[in-house]
């Protein structure tokens, strides 16, 4: 088996790796705390991503969609899935001490295979503008719409 540090969504599915799936991404106290952190802007954090919607249904749907359709990458923090619902369409923001640094249009699912620790955060797709798929060489992220 070949190891790829990053795979676009189509290549991830081609290599036959299983995608994680969860029935309740808000099932633990830690996951619920992550939902609160990423849906309410706070001055306590040097860096915090927030989603524009604080709906738990939105949170569940967004996490499940990211795990089902996102690109895969391995970072020093571990594996994660990255998904752009629509490049340039705001879904939230990245903030510092309560002030917006930049808008977010990308969802990142971290700890994807740890059912009690998986959660999502928002970021900007420009962070992956030069990222390439390790299998096909194409862009890592492709907007779904």
N, C-alpha and C positions, 0 to 999 in steps of 0.2 A: 504494500500500500504506500502511496506517495503522500507525503505531508505537504499541505499547502497552508502558508500563514494567512492567506486571504483568498476567498472565493466569492465571485459574484453569485447572486441567487441562482441563476440557471446552472452554473457549473457546480454549485453545492448540490443541487438536486441530481445532476448527471452522475457525480461520483458515488451517489447512493448512500451518502451519510444520513443517518436518521435526524430529523428535526425534533427538538423537544416540544412537548405540548403539556399544558396544565389546565385543569378545570377551574381552579380558583387561584389566580395570582395575588389575591388579598387574603390568603388563608392563614398567615401567621402574623403575630404581633409586629415582627420586623418588617414584613411586607406592607402592612397597614401604615406603619410609621414612615416608610419610604413614600407611600402614596401621599401622605400629608406633607412631607418635606418637598415633594416635587409638584405640589399643587397650590402651595401658599408661599408667596414671597416673604423672605425673612431677612432681617439685618444681621442675623447671627452667623451667616456663612460667608467665607471669603469667596467661594464659588458655589453657585446653586443653579441647577436647571429647574425650570417650572413649565408645566403645561398650562395652556390657556383654559382648559376645561378641568374642573376638579371632580367631575362625575366619576363614580366608581365603575359605571358601565363603560364609559370611554376608556378608562384605565385598563379594564379587562380586555376590551376589544382591541385596543392599540397594542397591548403586549402580545396577545395571541396572533394578531396580524403580523407583527414584527417577527415573531418566531416562525411563522408559516412562510413569509415572503422575503425576509431580509437576507442581505449578504452576510457572510461569515468572516470573522477575522480573529486572530489570536494576538493578544497584546501581553505585555508584562503582567497585567492584572488578570489574565486568563481569557478564555474564549468568550465571544459575544456576537450578537447579531445586530446589524445596522440596517435600518430601513428608512427610505424617503417616500412618504406618501405622495408628495408632490413638490418638486424642487421649487423653492421660492415661496411656497405657501406656508405661512406662519402657523406653527402649532404651539408655540411657547416662546421662552426666552432663556438665555443664560445670564445670570445676575451676579453681582458682587455686592455684598452688604446691602441688599435691597434695591440696588440700582442696576438697570438693564445694561449689559455689555453688548449683546447682539441678539437678534431674533433667531429662533430655532425652527428648522423645517425637517429635522431628522430625529428618529427614535432609535435609541440604543438599548438593547436588552442585555443586561449583565447577569452573570451566574445562571446561564440558560438551562443547564441540566441539574441544577440544585433546586428542587421543587420548593424548599422552604426559604430560599434566598433569592430567587429570581425576581428581578424588578426592572423597570424601565426608567430612562431619563431622556431629556431632550437635548439636542445639540444642533449646530449648524452644519449643513452638508459641505460647506467650503472646506472643512477640516479634512475631507476625503477627496478633494478635487483632483489630486494627483495619484491617488491610490489605484492600483491596478490589480486585476484578478491574477492569481498565481497560475491558473490553468490556461485561460484563453488569452490573457493579456489585455482584455478590454477594461473599461472603467469598472471599478468595484461597485459603485452605486449607480443605479438607474432608477429614475423616478417611475412610479407605477402608473402615474396619470400624465 
